[in-house]
Amino acid sequence: MKDTATESTTRPRNPVRGALASFDALTLTCAGVLALLTLAAVAGPLAGVGGDPTAIVGPRLAPPSAEYPLGTDSLGRSLLPRVIEGVGTTLVVSAVAVLCTAVISTAGGIVAGYHGGAVNGVVMRIGDVLYAFPAIILAILVASVVGPGRTAALVSIVLVTVPLMTRMVGAAARLVCVRDYVTAARISGVSAPRIMVRHVLTNVSGTVAVQTTYALSVAILVEGGLSFLGYGVQLPASSLGLLIQEGTVYMVKAPWALLAPSVILVLAIVAINVIGDSLRDRFEPRKARSL
């Protein structure tokens, strides 16, 4: 008979199960919510869920029913396909903007942290100037210059999220650049770009991942606020902020028009923040705090 202890130690581990086990139930739940929203945004339009978001299919402001699961809007359009389209628009605009932010902030933070001195001062002072503006005021200023639309939302999100992320990546890069292996690489004659990519970037990747999740939650909030004020995504397209703005007009007569996009917006932001907290605890165990 085989020894049970020996069998358990020799049994191959499942890497996926091990990775999932390292996160708590709340984080996994939030990841599932975010994955479900992403799946709905991607697969919903392809599968034709709810029909055409621009088609008038029923009476105005009809309550939720079997035919219209989320009710209809002020023009008689089904809210389900409009909400699905809005989720996709908000996530795509926010994700593209945060991707640009991650590239700009990572490059700027690593260069500033590696060179220090005047280079660090210039990069950080530019960030301080942008950080001095309230987020929504800066977003409205950008929209007034480039005009309302998705471009305004993209540029606004980048300008709002770059300063803090650059500061955090720069601080992490400075800590890495004083370590012995970086000093040894410099003495050995390794070029600065190679050191920054091979040594600094790999060691600040955890900070970049954590800050990217937080930037994504800010991006969703900025896009929603900008569209709510009429400077973001424009009709006939949909976004969560635009749907909330339309729903506020009829929130007494037809509260369901406001409820669905508002709940989804809150769920998305909370889910991303919880995932960001878990990533921070994973990459910075000395600062770990229980959720």
C-alpha positions as CSV (number, residue, x, y, z in Angstrom):
1,M,0.0,0.0,0.0
2,K,1.3,3.4,-1.0
3,D,2.0,5.9,1.8
4,T,-0.6,8.7,1.8
5,A,1.9,11.4,2.8
6,T,4.3,10.4,0.0
7,E,1.5,10.3,-2.5
8,S,0.3,13.8,-1.5
9,T,3.8,15.2,-1.8
10,T,4.4,13.7,-5.2
11,R,1.1,14.6,-6.7
12,P,1.5,17.3,-9.3
13,R,0.1,20.7,-8.4
14,N,-2.4,22.5,-10.5
15,P,-0.9,26.0,-11.2
16,V,-4.3,27.5,-11.9
17,R,-5.8,26.2,-8.7
18,G,-2.8,27.4,-6.8
19,A,-3.0,30.9,-8.2
20,L,-6.7,31.1,-7.4
21,A,-6.2,29.8,-3.9
22,S,-3.8,32.8,-3.2
23,F,-6.8,35.2,-3.5
24,D,-9.6,35.5,-1.1
25,A,-13.3,34.9,-1.9
26,L,-14.1,38.6,-2.2
27,T,-11.4,39.1,-4.8
28,L,-12.5,36.1,-6.8
29,T,-16.1,37.3,-6.7
30,C,-15.1,40.8,-7.9
31,A,-13.0,39.2,-10.7
32,G,-16.0,37.1,-11.7
33,V,-18.2,40.3,-11.8
34,L,-15.6,42.1,-13.9
35,A,-15.2,39.1,-16.2
36,L,-19.0,38.8,-16.6
37,L,-19.3,42.5,-17.5
38,T,-16.5,42.1,-20.1
39,L,-18.1,39.0,-21.5
40,A,-21.5,40.7,-21.8
41,A,-19.9,43.7,-23.5
42,V,-18.0,41.5,-26.0
43,A,-20.5,38.7,-26.7
44,G,-23.7,40.6,-26.2
45,P,-23.6,42.6,-29.5
46,L,-22.2,39.6,-31.4
47,A,-25.0,37.4,-30.2
48,G,-27.6,40.2,-30.7
49,V,-28.8,40.1,-27.1
50,G,-31.8,42.4,-26.7
51,G,-31.8,43.4,-30.4
52,D,-30.7,46.6,-32.0
53,P,-29.9,49.3,-29.4
54,T,-31.1,52.1,-31.7
55,A,-34.4,50.4,-32.7
56,I,-37.7,51.7,-31.3
57,V,-39.4,48.4,-30.1
58,G,-42.1,49.4,-27.6
59,P,-43.9,52.1,-25.7
60,R,-42.0,54.9,-24.0
61,L,-40.6,54.3,-20.5
62,A,-42.1,50.8,-20.2
63,P,-41.2,49.0,-16.9
64,P,-39.1,45.9,-16.9
65,S,-40.9,42.8,-18.2
66,A,-40.2,39.5,-20.0
67,E,-40.1,41.3,-23.3
68,Y,-38.0,44.2,-22.1
69,P,-35.8,42.9,-19.2
70,L,-34.6,46.4,-18.2
71,G,-37.5,48.4,-19.5
72,T,-37.5,51.0,-22.3
73,D,-36.2,54.5,-22.5
74,S,-37.9,57.8,-23.4
75,L,-38.0,56.9,-27.1
76,G,-39.2,53.4,-26.7
77,R,-35.8,51.7,-27.2
78,S,-35.0,48.6,-25.2
79,L,-32.6,49.4,-22.4
80,L,-30.9,46.0,-22.3
81,P,-29.0,46.3,-25.6
82,R,-28.2,50.0,-24.8
83,V,-26.8,49.1,-21.4
84,I,-24.7,46.3,-23.0
85,E,-23.4,48.7,-25.6
86,G,-22.8,51.3,-22.8
87,V,-20.7,48.8,-20.8
88,G,-18.6,48.0,-23.8
89,T,-18.0,51.6,-24.7
90,T,-17.0,52.6,-21.2
91,L,-14.7,49.6,-20.7
92,V,-13.0,50.0,-24.1
93,V,-12.5,53.8,-23.8
94,S,-11.2,53.4,-20.2
95,A,-9.0,50.4,-21.1
96,V,-7.4,52.0,-24.1
97,A,-6.7,55.2,-22.1
98,V,-5.2,53.3,-19.2
99,L,-3.0,51.3,-21.6
100,C,-1.6,54.7,-22.9
101,T,-1.2,55.9,-19.3
102,A,0.7,52.7,-18.3
103,V,3.1,53.1,-21.2
104,I,3.7,56.8,-20.6
105,S,4.0,56.6,-16.8
106,T,6.2,53.5,-16.8
107,A,8.6,55.0,-19.3
108,G,8.6,58.4,-17.5
109,G,8.9,57.0,-14.0
110,I,11.7,54.6,-14.9
111,V,13.7,57.3,-16.7
112,A,13.2,59.8,-13.9
113,G,14.1,57.2,-11.2
114,Y,17.2,56.0,-13.0
115,H,18.7,59.4,-13.9
116,G,17.4,61.4,-10.9
117,G,18.5,65.0,-10.5
118,A,17.2,67.4,-13.1
119,V,15.5,64.7,-15.2
120,N,13.6,63.5,-12.2
121,G,12.7,67.1,-11.3
122,V,11.4,68.0,-14.8
123,V,9.2,64.8,-15.0
124,M,7.8,65.2,-11.5
125,R,7.1,68.9,-11.9
126,I,5.1,68.3,-15.1
127,G,3.1,65.7,-13.2
128,D,2.6,68.2,-10.3
129,V,1.1,70.8,-12.8
130,L,-1.4,68.2,-14.1
131,Y,-2.1,66.9,-10.7
132,A,-3.0,70.4,-9.5
133,F,-6.1,70.5,-11.6
134,P,-9.3,68.8,-10.3
135,A,-10.0,65.8,-12.5
136,I,-13.4,66.8,-13.8
137,I,-12.2,70.4,-14.4
138,L,-9.2,69.2,-16.4
139,A,-11.5,66.8,-18.4
140,I,-13.9,69.6,-19.2
141,L,-11.0,71.8,-20.3
142,V,-9.7,69.1,-22.6
143,A,-13.2,68.5,-24.1
144,S,-13.6,72.2,-24.7
145,V,-10.4,72.2,-26.7
146,V,-10.7,69.0,-28.8
147,G,-14.5,68.9,-28.8
148,P,-16.9,66.4,-27.1
149,G,-16.5,62.8,-28.0
150,R,-14.4,59.7,-27.3
151,T,-11.2,61.5,-28.1
152,A,-11.9,64.0,-25.4
153,A,-12.6,61.2,-22.9
154,L,-9.4,59.3,-23.9
155,V,-7.2,62.4,-23.6
156,S,-8.8,63.5,-20.3
157,I,-8.4,60.1,-18.7
158,V,-4.7,60.0,-19.7
159,L,-4.0,63.4,-18.3
160,V,-5.8,62.7,-15.1
161,T,-4.2,59.3,-14.4
162,V,-0.6,59.9,-15.6
163,P,0.7,62.1,-12.8
164,L,0.0,59.8,-9.9
165,M,1.1,56.7,-11.7
166,T,4.3,58.3,-12.8
167,R,5.0,59.4,-9.3
168,M,4.5,55.9,-7.9
169,V,6.5,54.2,-10.6
170,G,9.3,56.8,-10.2
171,A,9.5,56.2,-6.5
172,A,9.7,52.4,-7.0
173,A,12.3,52.9,-9.7
174,R,14.5,55.0,-7.4
175,L,14.5,52.3,-4.8
176,V,15.6,49.7,-7.4
177,C,18.3,51.9,-8.9
178,V,20.3,52.1,-5.6
179,R,20.5,48.3,-5.3
180,D,23.8,46.5,-5.7
181,Y,23.0,44.6,-8.9
182,V,22.1,47.9,-10.7
183,T,25.3,49.5,-9.4
184,A,27.3,46.4,-10.6
185,A,25.6,46.6,-14.0
186,R,26.6,50.2,-14.3
187,I,30.2,49.5,-13.3
188,S,30.3,46.6,-15.8
189,G,29.5,49.0,-18.6
190,V,25.9,47.9,-19.3
191,S,24.0,50.5,-21.2
192,A,21.4,52.6,-19.4
193,P,18.5,51.4,-21.6
194,R,19.4,47.8,-21.0
195,I,19.6,48.3,-17.3
196,M,16.2,50.1,-17.2
197,V,14.5,47.4,-19.2
198,R,16.2,44.3,-17.7
199,H,16.6,45.3,-14.1
200,V,14.4,48.3,-13.3
201,L,11.3,47.4,-15.3
202,T,11.1,43.8,-14.1
203,N,11.3,45.0,-10.5
204,V,8.7,47.7,-10.7
205,S,6.2,45.6,-12.7
206,G,4.2,44.9,-9.5
207,T,3.8,48.6,-8.8
208,V,2.8,49.1,-12.5
209,A,0.1,46.3,-12.2
210,V,-1.3,47.8,-9.0
211,Q,-1.4,51.3,-10.3
212,T,-2.9,50.2,-13.6
213,T,-5.9,48.7,-11.8
214,Y,-6.5,51.9,-9.8
215,A,-6.1,54.0,-12.9
216,L,-8.7,51.9,-14.6
217,S,-11.3,52.6,-11.8
218,V,-10.5,56.3,-12.1
219,A,-10.8,56.1,-15.9
220,I,-14.3,54.6,-15.6
221,L,-15.3,57.3,-13.2
222,V,-13.9,60.1,-15.4
223,E,-15.5,58.7,-18.5
224,G,-18.8,58.4,-16.7
225,G,-18.6,61.9,-15.3
226,L,-17.6,63.4,-18.7
227,S,-20.4,61.6,-20.6
228,F,-22.9,62.6,-17.8
229,L,-22.0,66.2,-18.4
230,G,-22.3,65.9,-22.1
231,Y,-18.6,66.2,-23.0
232,G,-17.9,62.5,-23.5
233,V,-19.5,59.9,-25.7
234,Q,-22.2,61.4,-27.9
235,L,-25.5,60.0,-29.1
236,P,-26.5,57.8,-30.8
237,A,-23.7,55.8,-29.1
238,S,-24.2,54.7,-25.5
239,S,-22.0,54.7,-22.4
240,L,-22.8,54.2,-18.8
241,G,-22.4,57.9,-18.0
242,L,-24.7,58.9,-20.9
243,L,-27.3,56.4,-19.9
244,I,-27.2,57.7,-16.3
245,Q,-27.6,61.3,-17.6
246,E,-30.7,60.2,-19.6
247,G,-32.1,58.3,-16.7
248,T,-31.9,61.2,-14.2
249,V,-34.5,63.1,-16.2
250,Y,-37.1,60.4,-15.6
251,M,-35.8,59.0,-12.3
252,V,-39.1,59.6,-10.5
253,K,-41.4,58.4,-13.3
254,A,-39.1,55.6,-14.6
255,P,-36.4,54.8,-12.0
256,W,-35.3,51.6,-13.8
257,A,-33.8,53.8,-16.6
258,L,-31.4,55.1,-14.0
259,L,-30.9,52.0,-11.8
260,A,-29.3,49.6,-14.2
261,P,-26.4,51.7,-15.6
262,S,-25.8,53.2,-12.1
263,V,-25.5,49.8,-10.4
264,I,-23.2,48.5,-13.2
265,L,-20.9,51.5,-12.9
266,V,-20.6,51.1,-9.2
267,L,-20.0,47.3,-9.4
268,A,-17.3,47.8,-12.0
269,I,-15.4,50.5,-9.9
270,V,-15.7,48.5,-6.7
271,A,-14.6,45.3,-8.4
272,I,-11.5,46.9,-9.9
273,N,-10.6,48.6,-6.6
274,V,-10.9,45.3,-4.7
275,I,-8.7,43.5,-7.3
276,G,-6.2,46.4,-7.0
277,D,-6.1,46.0,-3.2
278,S,-5.4,42.3,-3.6
279,L,-2.7,42.9,-6.1
280,R,-1.1,45.4,-3.8
281,D,-1.1,42.9,-0.9
282,R,0.4,40.3,-3.2
283,F,3.2,42.5,-4.6
284,E,3.8,44.4,-1.3
285,P,3.4,41.9,1.5
286,R,5.0,44.2,4.1
287,K,2.0,46.6,3.6
288,A,-0.6,43.8,3.4
289,R,-3.9,44.6,5.1
290,S,-6.9,42.4,5.4
291,L,-9.9,43.4,3.3
